[in-house]
Amino acid sequence: MQFAFLMMLPSVLLSGFVFPRSEMPGIIYAASFAIPVTYFIEILRGVVLRDADFLDLVPQVIGLSTCCGIILVLSVRRFRKQVA
């Protein structure tokens, strides 16, 4: 439970949901691209607020897919099947 909170708090704060990413320092702004929530928030804003179609959201979809692919690869590499 504590680990989930430890991961969610920075994700929400650095994704641009609470504070605008353009106002963040350069290092933190660059680090926010490694957080999948950043891309999801941009897609959500595009669909809900701007009524954007898929072609407008292609960069965000590619970024979210890349983050998900990296997480999947790391998860598969860490997975160890154990017979108890």
N, C-alpha and C positions, 0 to 999 in steps of 0.2 A: 504494500500500500504506500509506504513512504517513497519507494522508488518511482512509482507512477506520479506522485506529486512532484518529486524532484525533476522529472522529465517534462511534465505538463506546464509548470510555471514558466520556465524559460521559453518554452515553445510559444506560449500565448503572448508573453511580453515581447519576444523578438520577432514575431511573425508579422507585425504591423497591425494586429487587431486592436491593441490598446494604444500604442504610440505609433506615429507615422515613421516608416523606415527611412524616409528621406532625411529626417532630422537626427538620425543616429550617427555616432562616430563611424568613420570609415571601416575600422576593423570589425566592429559589431555588425555594420551593414553587410559586409562581405560574408561574415559568418552566418547571417540570417538566410543566405541562399542554401545552406546545408540542412535547413529545417523544412520538412515536407509541409507543415502547416502554413508556411509562407505562400506556397503555390496554391494551396487549397483556398486560403482567404482571398487571393486574387481572383481565382475562378469563381468563387461564391459572389464576390462583389460584382464581377462582370456579368454574371447571369441575373442576379437579383436587381442590381441598381441600374445597369446599363443595357440590359436585355441583349447581351453580346451573343453572337453565334460562335460556332466551333472554330472558325477560321481566326476570329479575334483572340481566341484563348489558346491557340496552338503552342506558343512559347511556355505558358504556364503548365499546360498538359504535359509537354515534353519534360519540363523540370520536375514535376510531380512523379512522372513515370520513371525518370532517372533515379530520383531519391528512393522510390519504392523498389526498383531493381537492385540498387546497392544494398538496401536493408535485407532484401530477400537472399541475395548471394551471401552476405555475412551471416544470416541466420542459418542457412543450409550448411555453411562451413563449420559453424559452431555446434550444430546438432550432432549428437552421438547417440546412437541406438544402443541401449543397454538391456540385456536380458537379466532379470533379477531372479 
